[in-house]
Amino acid sequence: YADWQPDADFQRLAALWGIALSQPVTPEELAAFVAYWQAEGKVFHHVQWQQKLARSVQISRASNGGQPKRDVNSVSEPDSHIPRGFRG
């Protein structure tokens, strides 16, 4: 359902299931997961949902070097530093 949340110790549980998450699940990752499964209409036990979330986040981050996907709407700050060896 829309307000579903994993347990507070979700990262620890994921590690017990063999899925090491370097960072907590972001609100965007959780929202995408919930939206996907809401449309599917499946019913599972709470721990099964958590295992599915852990696997989903692991797969999603693996395609992004282990990091949460960045917000496509964010604008990065310009950097005025010129690295050594580059002409300014």
N, C-alpha and C positions, 0 to 999 in steps of 0.2 A: 504494500500500500504506500501511498505518497509520503507518509511521515516515518517510514521505516528507517532505523538507525542501527548500525552495528554496535556491539558492546564497547564500553570504554577501553577495555584491554584488547581491542581487536588486533593491533599490531603484534602483540605477544601471542595471541591465538594463531594468527597467520604463520608465525615462525614455528609454532608447534606442528602445523600442518605442512611444513617444509617450504613455506613461501615467505621469504625475508623481504619485507617492505622497508626501504630505507627512510621513507617519510610517511606520515599519516595520510590517509585517504583525503583528498581535497573535496570540498563541497561540490565542485563541478563533476568529479569522478563519481561521487555518490549519486548525484542527480541523474547523470547519464545512465548509470546502472539501474536505478529505480524506474526511470522512464522506460527503458528497454523491457524490463521484466513485467512492468504493469501492463504493457501492450500484449505480452505473451499470455498473461492470465494464469500462470502456473502457481501451484501451492506447494510449499516446502516448509520444513521446520526451520526455526530461527538459525540454528547452527549451520544448516545446509545453505541458507541465504548468505551467511557470513563466508562460508567456504567458496561459494560462487563469486562473491565480491572480491575476495582475496585473489582468486585465479584471474578474474577479469582485470583487476588493477595490474597484476603481474604481467599479463599479456600486453595490455595497453602501454605500460611503461617500457617494456622490452623493446617496443618499436620506437621508443624515444630515448634510448640510452639510459634507461632506469629512472628517469625523472618524470614527474607529472607533466602532462602537456601544458604548454603555456597558453594563456588567454589570448586568443586571436584578436581581441579588441584592444589589448594594451599597446601603448605606444612607448617604445624604449627611449631612454634619455640619450641625447647625442654625447659622444665622448670626444673631448678636445685634446686628449693625450695622444701624442704621436710616438709609436714604439721605436726603440733604437733600431737604426738601420734603414728607417723609412725617411724620405725627404718630406719636409713640411711646406 
